[in-house]
Amino acid sequence: MTKSIKINGRSIGREYPPYIIAELSANHNGDINRALEIIEAAKKAGADAIKLQTYTHDTITIDSNADEFQIHGGLWDGKSLYQLYKQAHMPWDWHKPLFKRAKEIGITIFSSPFDFTAVELLESLDAPAYKIASFELVDLPLIKRVAQTGKPMIMSTGMANDVEIKEAINVARDNGCKELVILHCVSGYPAPANEYNLATIADMTQRFDVLAGLSDHTIDNATAIAAVVLGACVVEKHVTLDRNGGGADDSFSIEPLELAQLCKDTKTAWSALGHVNYQRTQAEIGNIKFRRSLYIVKDVIKGEKLTAENVRSIRPGFGLAPKFYEQVLGCRANQNIPSGTALSSDLFD
């Protein structure tokens, strides 16, 4: 398995802090200035990347009144797919200024293309990586086209079974993708934490021989932090300026302060994971002296036996280890020993 990949010079893998992607999605709410503000907020919060979605309502669906094109229930109840994506899409002429602004402030920017024309647009902007959305994981021709760019790829796996995931990985690898991460995902908006089955992340890593991460649609950060401990090297989270902003994705997105906390806490979780270690850490060394040890707790005269009345296991730790307690009982002192003396082997026969 590839131990790491790089996106725009940043190494990604289990040996590196988690790569945090702020998903802008539809949270621009039709205002390019809002999109720019989210990019700047993501940078300030400490995210590694900002991610867009590149499609139009005409490239992702068609305008149809047929029932199968209507949304029933959930966040977008009553809309047609065409209406939803017309509201939510990122205008293509915004991409260049958004890419320009991200580069100016030093945050990586890339996108999820939803058809071949979107790939062409993103290639013209020299996108450093590509993301395949969960709903597009079964679009193997799209995956093939993206893989042929030779850029790093991240693929979400919401709704996909193991056979579909393997097919997508094989197509990516067979068509030139050398750097790949797959993201465990639950495609609910929002998704309940108890449906995430985070144990799947470690299984993905072994089963598919690939780096794995998490696309998180829960409404807080706990699931993402837990995922890092279980091996996620990438975390993607929808980000908005205002969860109550009324946009298509606002209600299940986190706000800038929550994003900053996510960046901080996932890195803490990663650093706490470390490696297998049974040696004392630097923080412990100064406290060794406060462990228990054997002490004389009642004055003992030369020749007197050591007993349970005059020897006890107490703190601090300057005497013999407590494991010698039963062995020293009955031994005779070879000198007078005042109470409060740390017991050592040269004090008795």
Buried (B, 14 or more C-beta within 10 A) or exposed (E): EEEEBBBBEBBBBBEBBBBBBBBBBBBBBEEBEBBBBBBBBBBEBBBBBBBBBBBBBEBBBEEEEEEEBBBEEEBBEEBBBBBBBBBBBBEBEBBEEBBEBBBEBEBBBBBBBBBEBBBEBBBEBEBBBBBBBBBBBEBBEBBBBBBEBEBBBBBBBBBBEEEBBEBBBEBBBEBBBEBBBBBBBBBBBBBEBEEBEBEBBBBBBEEBEBBBBBBBBBBBBEBBBBBBBBBBBBBBBBBBBBBEBEBBBBBBBBBBEBBBBBBEBBBEBBEEEEEEEEEEEEEEEEEEEEEBBBBBBBEBEEEBBBEEEBBBBBEEBBBBEBEBBEEBEEBEBEEEBEEEBBBEEEBBE
